[in-house]
């Protein structure tokens, strides 16, 4: 004669589900840290936070409120240590690991944080339309002054005054000699084992950008591409900082852990509020 099977009533099932939700094992989504760009703040990223929770309910999303709006123009060497303090505090409380999703200038901030945090537990670094190899050229915002910024920005950026503005930290344009700088990654990130090892702690890097951005110039900088001395775009794998594996990019790529997503028809200020971009380029990495 069979022993009677245990009967699970509705209250017991409900209690089990609540316990699973409370422990996080029901979905297992890692927390997401969002870092804004220049002249931005948390307010601009409510859509993106909403997208994340729409497809992955219960995901913890933290949009860092630091150096918002005009304060985002302070030099990056001032911003990065403060962002690192906040991000490290979040990571310490999340031993399961986190994802970082960083927009525009925020991508440079995040890359610096990853390179200088020896114990970070970032799983996926998502760079959303960020000038990772530098910025050189005019933008849609200044199309009423064609060629002006491109020709004269170095006069402002390459002096003591300009070094007090964040965008001059990654302006990668012409000096008076008429030649282009070394790529930003090469001039500011000389081979340093310490930084390289820190950066390589990430499990995945996702590079997102597109030809209609209108601000990141060249737009391929969002994928670590940049101009040569003739202003022809050289893609990531042909850049010196890649070939020399200056900060670990070549190693990361060889591991199969660099993903590139190109999305046409998206203006710079719309990347974080475009659901198609989220579905095509971001969603699958936030697990």
LOLUM-447362 format. One record per residue (C-alpha): residue number from 1; x, y, z; residue in one letter. Coordinates in steps of 0.25 Angstrom, whole numbers, plus 5000, padded with zeros to 4 digits. Layout:
BEGIN
<site seq="NUM" c1="X" c2="Y" c3="Z" type="A"/>
...
REM end
This chain:
BEGIN
<site seq="1" c1="5000" c2="5000" c3="5000" type="X"/>
<site seq="2" c1="5006" c2="5014" c3="4996" type="X"/>
<site seq="3" c1="5008" c2="5024" c3="5006" type="X"/>
<site seq="4" c1="5000" c2="5036" c3="5004" type="X"/>
<site seq="5" c1="5006" c2="5048" c3="4996" type="X"/>
<site seq="6" c1="5009" c2="5061" c3="5003" type="X"/>
<site seq="7" c1="4998" c2="5071" c3="4999" type="X"/>
<site seq="8" c1="5003" c2="5085" c3="4996" type="X"/>
<site seq="9" c1="4992" c2="5095" c3="4998" type="X"/>
<site seq="10" c1="4992" c2="5109" c3="4992" type="X"/>
<site seq="11" c1="4997" c2="5116" c3="5004" type="X"/>
<site seq="12" c1="5010" c2="5107" c3="5004" type="X"/>
<site seq="13" c1="5012" c2="5109" c3="4989" type="X"/>
<site seq="14" c1="5011" c2="5124" c3="4991" type="X"/>
<site seq="15" c1="5020" c2="5124" c3="5003" type="X"/>
<site seq="16" c1="5031" c2="5117" c3="4995" type="X"/>
<site seq="17" c1="5030" c2="5127" c3="4983" type="X"/>
<site seq="18" c1="5031" c2="5138" c3="4993" type="X"/>
<site seq="19" c1="5044" c2="5132" c3="4999" type="X"/>
<site seq="20" c1="5050" c2="5130" c3="4985" type="X"/>
<site seq="21" c1="5047" c2="5144" c3="4981" type="X"/>
<site seq="22" c1="5053" c2="5149" c3="4994" type="X"/>
<site seq="23" c1="5066" c2="5141" c3="4992" type="X"/>
<site seq="24" c1="5067" c2="5146" c3="4978" type="X"/>
<site seq="25" c1="5068" c2="5131" c3="4972" type="X"/>
<site seq="26" c1="5055" c2="5133" c3="4965" type="X"/>
<site seq="27" c1="5061" c2="5141" c3="4954" type="X"/>
<site seq="28" c1="5076" c2="5142" c3="4957" type="X"/>
<site seq="29" c1="5078" c2="5155" c3="4950" type="X"/>
<site seq="30" c1="5091" c2="5163" c3="4954" type="X"/>
<site seq="31" c1="5089" c2="5177" c3="4958" type="X"/>
<site seq="32" c1="5092" c2="5188" c3="4948" type="X"/>
<site seq="33" c1="5100" c2="5200" c3="4950" type="X"/>
<site seq="34" c1="5097" c2="5212" c3="4940" type="X"/>
<site seq="35" c1="5107" c2="5223" c3="4939" type="X"/>
<site seq="36" c1="5102" c2="5236" c3="4931" type="X"/>
<site seq="37" c1="5109" c2="5244" c3="4921" type="X"/>
<site seq="38" c1="5113" c2="5258" c3="4919" type="X"/>
<site seq="39" c1="5102" c2="5269" c3="4922" type="X"/>
<site seq="40" c1="5093" c2="5257" c3="4927" type="X"/>
<site seq="41" c1="5088" c2="5252" c3="4940" type="X"/>
<site seq="42" c1="5080" c2="5241" c3="4946" type="X"/>
<site seq="43" c1="5067" c2="5247" c3="4941" type="X"/>
<site seq="44" c1="5071" c2="5244" c3="4926" type="X"/>
<site seq="45" c1="5072" c2="5229" c3="4929" type="X"/>
<site seq="46" c1="5058" c2="5226" c3="4935" type="X"/>
<site seq="47" c1="5054" c2="5220" c3="4921" type="X"/>
<site seq="48" c1="5066" c2="5211" c3="4921" type="X"/>
<site seq="49" c1="5063" c2="5206" c3="4935" type="X"/>
<site seq="50" c1="5049" c2="5204" c3="4932" type="X"/>
<site seq="51" c1="5053" c2="5195" c3="4920" type="X"/>
<site seq="52" c1="5062" c2="5187" c3="4929" type="X"/>
<site seq="53" c1="5051" c2="5184" c3="4939" type="X"/>
<site seq="54" c1="5041" c2="5182" c3="4928" type="X"/>
<site seq="55" c1="5049" c2="5170" c3="4922" type="X"/>
<site seq="56" c1="5056" c2="5165" c3="4935" type="X"/>
<site seq="57" c1="5046" c2="5168" c3="4946" type="X"/>
<site seq="58" c1="5052" c2="5170" c3="4960" type="X"/>
<site seq="59" c1="5066" c2="5174" c3="4954" type="X"/>
<site seq="60" c1="5073" c2="5184" c3="4964" type="X"/>
<site seq="61" c1="5077" c2="5197" c3="4955" type="X"/>
<site seq="62" c1="5085" c2="5208" c3="4962" type="X"/>
<site seq="63" c1="5087" c2="5220" c3="4954" type="X"/>
<site seq="64" c1="5099" c2="5228" c3="4960" type="X"/>
<site seq="65" c1="5096" c2="5242" c3="4964" type="X"/>
<site seq="66" c1="5109" c2="5249" c3="4963" type="X"/>
<site seq="67" c1="5115" c2="5260" c3="4955" type="X"/>
<site seq="68" c1="5101" c2="5262" c3="4949" type="X"/>
<site seq="69" c1="5098" c2="5272" c3="4937" type="X"/>
<site seq="70" c1="5108" c2="5284" c3="4937" type="X"/>
<site seq="71" c1="5117" c2="5277" c3="4948" type="X"/>
<site seq="72" c1="5120" c2="5266" c3="4938" type="X"/>
<site seq="73" c1="5129" c2="5276" c3="4931" type="X"/>
<site seq="74" c1="5139" c2="5275" c3="4942" type="X"/>
<site seq="75" c1="5152" c2="5268" c3="4939" type="X"/>
<site seq="76" c1="5151" c2="5253" c3="4938" type="X"/>
<site seq="77" c1="5163" c2="5251" c3="4948" type="X"/>
<site seq="78" c1="5154" c2="5258" c3="4958" type="X"/>
<site seq="79" c1="5142" c2="5250" c3="4954" type="X"/>
<site seq="80" c1="5147" c2="5236" c3="4953" type="X"/>
<site seq="81" c1="5152" c2="5234" c3="4968" type="X"/>
<site seq="82" c1="5138" c2="5239" c3="4973" type="X"/>
<site seq="83" c1="5131" c2="5229" c3="4963" type="X"/>
<site seq="84" c1="5140" c2="5218" c3="4967" type="X"/>
<site seq="85" c1="5137" c2="5220" c3="4982" type="X"/>
<site seq="86" c1="5122" c2="5219" c3="4979" type="X"/>
<site seq="87" c1="5123" c2="5207" c3="4970" type="X"/>
<site seq="88" c1="5132" c2="5199" c3="4979" type="X"/>
<site seq="89" c1="5123" c2="5201" c3="4990" type="X"/>
<site seq="90" c1="5111" c2="5195" c3="4982" type="X"/>
<site seq="91" c1="5120" c2="5184" c3="4977" type="X"/>
<site seq="92" c1="5125" c2="5180" c3="4991" type="X"/>
<site seq="93" c1="5110" c2="5178" c3="4995" type="X"/>
<site seq="94" c1="5107" c2="5170" c3="4983" type="X"/>
<site seq="95" c1="5117" c2="5158" c3="4983" type="X"/>
<site seq="96" c1="5110" c2="5151" c3="4972" type="X"/>
<site seq="97" c1="5115" c2="5162" c3="4962" type="X"/>
<site seq="98" c1="5109" c2="5174" c3="4955" type="X"/>
<site seq="99" c1="5108" c2="5179" c3="4941" type="X"/>
<site seq="100" c1="5112" c2="5193" c3="4937" type="X"/>
<site seq="101" c1="5104" c2="5201" c3="4926" type="X"/>
<site seq="102" c1="5111" c2="5214" c3="4923" type="X"/>
<site seq="103" c1="5107" c2="5225" c3="4913" type="X"/>
<site seq="104" c1="5116" c2="5234" c3="4905" type="X"/>
<site seq="105" c1="5126" c2="5241" c3="4914" type="X"/>
<site seq="106" c1="5122" c2="5231" c3="4925" type="X"/>
<site seq="107" c1="5128" c2="5220" c3="4917" type="X"/>
<site seq="108" c1="5142" c2="5226" c3="4919" type="X"/>
<site seq="109" c1="5139" c2="5228" c3="4934" type="X"/>
<site seq="110" c1="5135" c2="5213" c3="4935" type="X"/>
<site seq="111" c1="5147" c2="5208" c3="4927" type="X"/>
<site seq="112" c1="5156" c2="5216" c3="4936" type="X"/>
<site seq="113" c1="5149" c2="5211" c3="4949" type="X"/>
<site seq="114" c1="5150" c2="5196" c3="4943" type="X"/>
<site seq="115" c1="5165" c2="5199" c3="4941" type="X"/>
<site seq="116" c1="5168" c2="5204" c3="4955" type="X"/>
<site seq="117" c1="5159" c2="5195" c3="4963" type="X"/>
<site seq="118" c1="5167" c2="5183" c3="4966" type="X"/>
<site seq="119" c1="5156" c2="5175" c3="4973" type="X"/>
<site seq="120" c1="5144" c2="5179" c3="4964" type="X"/>
<site seq="121" c1="5134" c2="5168" c3="4961" type="X"/>
<site seq="122" c1="5128" c2="5174" c3="4948" type="X"/>
<site seq="123" c1="5122" c2="5163" c3="4939" type="X"/>
<site seq="124" c1="5119" c2="5171" c3="4927" type="X"/>
<site seq="125" c1="5123" c2="5185" c3="4923" type="X"/>
<site seq="126" c1="5114" c2="5191" c3="4913" type="X"/>
<site seq="127" c1="5119" c2="5204" c3="4906" type="X"/>
<site seq="128" c1="5107" c2="5211" c3="4900" type="X"/>
<site seq="129" c1="5112" c2="5221" c3="4889" type="X"/>
<site seq="130" c1="5125" c2="5225" c3="4897" type="X"/>
<site seq="131" c1="5137" c2="5232" c3="4890" type="X"/>
<site seq="132" c1="5146" c2="5220" c3="4895" type="X"/>
<site seq="133" c1="5157" c2="5224" c3="4885" type="X"/>
<site seq="134" c1="5155" c2="5239" c3="4886" type="X"/>
<site seq="135" c1="5148" c2="5250" c3="4880" type="X"/>
<site seq="136" c1="5152" c2="5258" c3="4868" type="X"/>
<site seq="137" c1="5142" c2="5266" c3="4859" type="X"/>
<site seq="138" c1="5130" c2="5275" c3="4858" type="X"/>
<site seq="139" c1="5116" c2="5270" c3="4863" type="X"/>
<site seq="140" c1="5102" c2="5272" c3="4860" type="X"/>
<site seq="141" c1="5101" c2="5281" c3="4871" type="X"/>
<site seq="142" c1="5110" c2="5291" c3="4864" type="X"/>
<site seq="143" c1="5107" c2="5289" c3="4850" type="X"/>
<site seq="144" c1="5104" c2="5304" c3="4849" type="X"/>
<site seq="145" c1="5119" c2="5306" c3="4851" type="X"/>
<site seq="146" c1="5125" c2="5296" c3="4840" type="X"/>
<site seq="147" c1="5139" c2="5292" c3="4843" type="X"/>
<site seq="148" c1="5141" c2="5302" c3="4854" type="X"/>
<site seq="149" c1="5142" c2="5292" c3="4866" type="X"/>
<site seq="150" c1="5150" c2="5282" c3="4858" type="X"/>
<site seq="151" c1="5160" c2="5293" c3="4854" type="X"/>
<site seq="152" c1="5161" c2="5301" c3="4867" type="X"/>
<site seq="153" c1="5158" c2="5292" c3="4879" type="X"/>
<site seq="154" c1="5173" c2="5288" c3="4881" type="X"/>
<site seq="155" c1="5175" c2="5303" c3="4884" type="X"/>
<site seq="156" c1="5166" c2="5302" c3="4896" type="X"/>
<site seq="157" c1="5168" c2="5288" c3="4900" type="X"/>
<site seq="158" c1="5183" c2="5288" c3="4900" type="X"/>
<site seq="159" c1="5186" c2="5299" c3="4910" type="X"/>
<site seq="160" c1="5184" c2="5300" c3="4925" type="X"/>
<site seq="161" c1="5170" c2="5305" c3="4924" type="X"/>
<site seq="162" c1="5165" c2="5294" c3="4915" type="X"/>
<site seq="163" c1="5170" c2="5284" c3="4925" type="X"/>
<site seq="164" c1="5159" c2="5288" c3="4934" type="X"/>
<site seq="165" c1="5148" c2="5282" c3="4925" type="X"/>
<site seq="166" c1="5145" c2="5267" c3="4924" type="X"/>
<site seq="167" c1="5144" c2="5267" c3="4908" type="X"/>
<site seq="168" c1="5158" c2="5272" c3="4907" type="X"/>
<site seq="169" c1="5163" c2="5259" c3="4914" type="X"/>
<site seq="170" c1="5158" c2="5251" c3="4902" type="X"/>
<site seq="171" c1="5159" c2="5262" c3="4890" type="X"/>
<site seq="172" c1="5169" c2="5255" c3="4881" type="X"/>
<site seq="173" c1="5171" c2="5265" c3="4870" type="X"/>
<site seq="174" c1="5181" c2="5273" c3="4863" type="X"/>
<site seq="175" c1="5193" c2="5281" c3="4869" type="X"/>
<site seq="176" c1="5198" c2="5293" c3="4862" type="X"/>
<site seq="177" c1="5207" c2="5284" c3="4854" type="X"/>
<site seq="178" c1="5195" c2="5278" c3="4847" type="X"/>
<site seq="179" c1="5197" c2="5264" c3="4851" type="X"/>
<site seq="180" c1="5188" c2="5255" c3="4859" type="X"/>
<site seq="181" c1="5192" c2="5251" c3="4873" type="X"/>
<site seq="182" c1="5195" c2="5237" c3="4877" type="X"/>
<site seq="183" c1="5181" c2="5230" c3="4879" type="X"/>
<site seq="184" c1="5176" c2="5234" c3="4893" type="X"/>
<site seq="185" c1="5177" c2="5219" c3="4898" type="X"/>
<site seq="186" c1="5192" c2="5219" c3="4895" type="X"/>
<site seq="187" c1="5196" c2="5233" c3="4900" type="X"/>
<site seq="188" c1="5188" c2="5232" c3="4913" type="X"/>
<site seq="189" c1="5189" c2="5217" c3="4916" type="X"/>
<site seq="190" c1="5204" c2="5212" c3="4915" type="X"/>
<site seq="191" c1="5206" c2="5198" c3="4917" type="X"/>
<site seq="192" c1="5203" c2="5196" c3="4932" type="X"/>
<site seq="193" c1="5202" c2="5181" c3="4937" type="X"/>
<site seq="194" c1="5193" c2="5186" c3="4949" type="X"/>
<site seq="195" c1="5183" c2="5193" c3="4940" type="X"/>
<site seq="196" c1="5183" c2="5182" c3="4930" type="X"/>
<site seq="197" c1="5180" c2="5171" c3="4940" type="X"/>
<site seq="198" c1="5169" c2="5180" c3="4946" type="X"/>
<site seq="199" c1="5162" c2="5182" c3="4933" type="X"/>
<site seq="200" c1="5163" c2="5167" c3="4929" type="X"/>
<site seq="201" c1="5154" c2="5164" c3="4941" type="X"/>
<site seq="202" c1="5142" c2="5167" c3="4933" type="X"/>
<site seq="203" c1="5135" c2="5155" c3="4927" type="X"/>
<site seq="204" c1="5129" c2="5162" c3="4915" type="X"/>
<site seq="205" c1="5130" c2="5176" c3="4908" type="X"/>
<site seq="206" c1="5119" c2="5181" c3="4899" type="X"/>
<site seq="207" c1="5122" c2="5192" c3="4890" type="X"/>
<site seq="208" c1="5110" c2="5200" c3="4884" type="X"/>
<site seq="209" c1="5110" c2="5211" c3="4874" type="X"/>
<site seq="210" c1="5105" c2="5215" c3="4860" type="X"/>
<site seq="211" c1="5107" c2="5224" c3="4848" type="X"/>
<site seq="212" c1="5096" c2="5233" c3="4850" type="X"/>
<site seq="213" c1="5100" c2="5237" c3="4864" type="X"/>
<site seq="214" c1="5104" c2="5251" c3="4861" type="X"/>
<site seq="215" c1="5113" c2="5254" c3="4873" type="X"/>
<site seq="216" c1="5123" c2="5243" c3="4874" type="X"/>
<site seq="217" c1="5134" c2="5246" c3="4864" type="X"/>
<site seq="218" c1="5138" c2="5237" c3="4857" type="X"/>
<site seq="219" c1="5126" c2="5229" c3="4861" type="X"/>
<site seq="220" c1="5135" c2="5217" c3="4861" type="X"/>
<site seq="221" c1="5142" c2="5222" c3="4873" type="X"/>
<site seq="222" c1="5130" c2="5215" c3="4880" type="X"/>
<site seq="223" c1="5137" c2="5202" c3="4876" type="X"/>
<site seq="224" c1="5151" c2="5206" c3="4878" type="X"/>
<site seq="225" c1="5153" c2="5211" c3="4864" type="X"/>
<site seq="226" c1="5160" c2="5224" c3="4861" type="X"/>
<site seq="227" c1="5166" c2="5233" c3="4850" type="X"/>
<site seq="228" c1="5180" c2="5231" c3="4845" type="X"/>
<site seq="229" c1="5188" c2="5243" c3="4840" type="X"/>
<site seq="230" c1="5181" c2="5244" c3="4827" type="X"/>
<site seq="231" c1="5167" c2="5244" c3="4835" type="X"/>
<site seq="232" c1="5164" c2="5231" c3="4830" type="X"/>
<site seq="233" c1="5157" c2="5222" c3="4840" type="X"/>
<site seq="234" c1="5165" c2="5210" c3="4845" type="X"/>
<site seq="235" c1="5157" c2="5200" c3="4852" type="X"/>
<site seq="236" c1="5160" c2="5194" c3="4866" type="X"/>
<site seq="237" c1="5168" c2="5182" c3="4862" type="X"/>
<site seq="238" c1="5178" c2="5190" c3="4854" type="X"/>
<site seq="239" c1="5180" c2="5201" c3="4865" type="X"/>
<site seq="240" c1="5194" c2="5201" c3="4872" type="X"/>
<site seq="241" c1="5188" c2="5200" c3="4886" type="X"/>
<site seq="242" c1="5181" c2="5187" c3="4881" type="X"/>
<site seq="243" c1="5193" c2="5181" c3="4874" type="X"/>
<site seq="244" c1="5201" c2="5184" c3="4887" type="X"/>
<site seq="245" c1="5190" c2="5179" c3="4896" type="X"/>
<site seq="246" c1="5193" c2="5192" c3="4904" type="X"/>
<site seq="247" c1="5181" c2="5190" c3="4913" type="X"/>
<site seq="248" c1="5176" c2="5176" c3="4910" type="X"/>
<site seq="249" c1="5167" c2="5179" c3="4899" type="X"/>
<site seq="250" c1="5174" c2="5168" c3="4890" type="X"/>
<site seq="251" c1="5174" c2="5158" c3="4901" type="X"/>
<site seq="252" c1="5159" c2="5161" c3="4903" type="X"/>
<site seq="253" c1="5156" c2="5159" c3="4888" type="X"/>
<site seq="254" c1="5164" c2="5146" c3="4887" type="X"/>
<site seq="255" c1="5156" c2="5141" c3="4899" type="X"/>
<site seq="256" c1="5143" c2="5144" c3="4890" type="X"/>
<site seq="257" c1="5138" c2="5154" c3="4900" type="X"/>
<site seq="258" c1="5137" c2="5166" c3="4892" type="X"/>
<site seq="259" c1="5123" c2="5168" c3="4885" type="X"/>
<site seq="260" c1="5121" c2="5179" c3="4875" type="X"/>
<site seq="261" c1="5107" c2="5185" c3="4872" type="X"/>
<site seq="262" c1="5104" c2="5195" c3="4861" type="X"/>
<site seq="263" c1="5091" c2="5201" c3="4861" type="X"/>
<site seq="264" c1="5087" c2="5211" c3="4850" type="X"/>
<site seq="265" c1="5077" c2="5223" c3="4851" type="X"/>
<site seq="266" c1="5080" c2="5226" c3="4865" type="X"/>
<site seq="267" c1="5084" c2="5240" c3="4869" type="X"/>
<site seq="268" c1="5094" c2="5242" c3="4881" type="X"/>
<site seq="269" c1="5083" c2="5247" c3="4891" type="X"/>
<site seq="270" c1="5074" c2="5235" c3="4888" type="X"/>
<site seq="271" c1="5082" c2="5223" c3="4891" type="X"/>
<site seq="272" c1="5077" c2="5221" c3="4905" type="X"/>
<site seq="273" c1="5063" c2="5223" c3="4902" type="X"/>
<site seq="274" c1="5062" c2="5215" c3="4889" type="X"/>
<site seq="275" c1="5055" c2="5201" c3="4892" type="X"/>
<site seq="276" c1="5060" c2="5195" c3="4879" type="X"/>
<site seq="277" c1="5075" c2="5198" c3="4883" type="X"/>
<site seq="278" c1="5072" c2="5192" c3="4897" type="X"/>
<site seq="279" c1="5066" c2="5179" c3="4890" type="X"/>
<site seq="280" c1="5076" c2="5177" c3="4880" type="X"/>
<site seq="281" c1="5089" c2="5181" c3="4887" type="X"/>
<site seq="282" c1="5087" c2="5181" c3="4902" type="X"/>
<site seq="283" c1="5076" c2="5172" c3="4908" type="X"/>
<site seq="284" c1="5083" c2="5158" c3="4905" type="X"/>
<site seq="285" c1="5095" c2="5163" c3="4913" type="X"/>
<site seq="286" c1="5088" c2="5166" c3="4926" type="X"/>
<site seq="287" c1="5086" c2="5153" c3="4932" type="X"/>
REM end
